[in-house]
Amino acid sequence: MSLRTTHTIIQSTQLTQQVESCSANVYNGIQSSCLSEYDAVKSCLSDNPDEWAKCATARRELEVCSVKNNLGELKK
C-alpha cells in the first residue's frame, strides 16, 4: 500500500469519526433539550408515512429547537 493510499485512508477514518461524533452529540442534545419536538416529528411521521410534507411544521419546530440549543455544526 502506498503512502498516499495510507494517508487517504487515515483522513477518511478521521472524517468518519468526526461525523459519527457529531451525530451522537446531536442525538444526545435532542434527547436532553428537544425531546418533545423530536417525539412530535416521530409521531407525525408514523401517522403520515406516505405524506411526510404534513410534518413540515413539526420538523421546523425541531430545527428551531436545535438551533436554539446550538446542536451539531452550529455548536462551533
C-alpha positions in Angstrom: 0.0 0.0 0.0 1.4 3.4 -0.9 1.9 6.2 1.5 -0.7 8.3 -0.4 -3.3 5.5 0.0 -2.5 5.1 3.7 -2.8 8.9 4.2 -6.2 8.9 2.3 -7.5 6.0 4.5 -6.4 7.8 7.7 -8.2 11.0 6.6 -11.3 9.1 5.7 -11.3 7.3 9.1 -10.8 10.6 10.9 -13.7 12.2 8.9 -15.9 9.2 9.6 -15.2 9.5 13.3 -16.0 13.3 13.3 -19.3 12.7 11.6 -20.2 9.9 14.0 -19.2 12.1 17.0 -21.3 15.0 15.7 -24.3 12.7 15.0 -24.1 11.3 18.5 -23.8 14.7 20.1 -26.8 16.0 18.1 -28.8 12.9 19.1 -27.9 13.4 22.8 -28.6 17.1 22.6 -32.0 16.5 21.1 -32.8 13.9 23.7 -31.9 16.3 26.5 -33.2 19.6 25.1 -35.7 19.0 22.3 -37.3 15.7 23.2 -40.9 16.9 22.9 -40.2 18.3 19.4 -38.4 15.1 18.4 -41.3 13.0 19.6 -43.8 15.2 17.7 -41.8 14.6 14.5 -41.6 10.8 15.1 -45.4 10.7 15.8 -46.3 12.7 12.8 -44.1 10.6 10.5 -45.7 7.4 12.0 -49.2 8.8 11.4 -48.3 10.0 7.9 -45.8 7.6 6.4 -46.7 8.5 2.8 -47.3 12.2 3.4 -44.1 13.5 5.1 -44.9 17.0 4.0 -47.7 17.1 6.6 -44.9 17.0 9.2 -43.2 20.2 8.0 -44.3 22.2 11.0 -43.1 19.6 13.5 -39.8 19.3 11.6 -39.4 23.1 11.6 -40.0 23.2 15.4 -37.3 20.6 15.9 -34.9 22.6 13.7 -35.6 25.8 15.7 -35.0 23.9 19.0 -31.8 22.5 17.6 -30.6 26.0 16.6 -31.6 27.5 20.0 -29.5 24.8 21.7 -26.5 25.1 19.4 -26.6 21.5 18.3 -24.5 20.0 15.6 -22.3 22.2 13.4 -24.0 25.2 15.0 -22.1 24.4 18.2 -18.8 25.7 16.7 
